[in-house]
């Protein structure tokens, strides 16, 4: 846990470097424009589908009917719109996170690899195909799990905890691979992920907690890349040093 906290704090400091600040706007501009256009097209069908899914029949329909009897006529519509936003807005963040993982992580690795971690040898190479494959699998699992657990959001406090868990998982799954791939061979990378899976997940939870704090959610994708790069490179430095001492 100490290593994860240290990586998080170092990422905050690194975020203020001009090169890293330049990465902040691009992913969100692309994501917001793209999903804004999509929302204009699918918003009405989405609202109709969610209303039919959640509020026509069953316990939820009965509860909202009782609320309407006491004067809360608009509650059903507000709840439907809120659920729709819970679907559309996260997709913007997923898109921004994917852009960072696929295209900005090499810049982050170069920045840190030429700075505080210049002594960490590069034993691998950047592979866009491997990164895309990892991102595709992670996003598919995330979207299925996100949709399946969506009804739990209606139960306090699961509406806060469940999406946070999924965000932390997705961030860890994307960023741990991309932060290691340029500096490790496959065997070393798999061993590092296996040994430190929980710490990577904890780090993902730490950075994604900012998604709940406007406007800090704007920095989450880039901060995630920095935090995972700091964590992975410090980890490799320490483990390689320990292995060298043992073999010596």
Protein Blocks (a to p, Z undefined) as FASTA:
>chain_A
ZZmmmmmmmmmmmmmpmklmmmmmmmmmmmmmmmmmmmmmmmmmmmmmmmmmmmggcjkl
mmmmmmmmnopamlmmmmmmmmmmmmmmmmmmmmmmmmmmmmmmmmmmmmmmmmmmmmpc
cfbdcdfklmmmmmmmmmmmmmmmmmmmmmmmmpccklmmmmmmmmmmmmmmmmmmmmmm
mmpcfklmmmmmmmmmmmmmmmmmmmmmmmmmccklmmmmmmmmmmmmmmmmmmmmmmmm
mmmmmmZZ
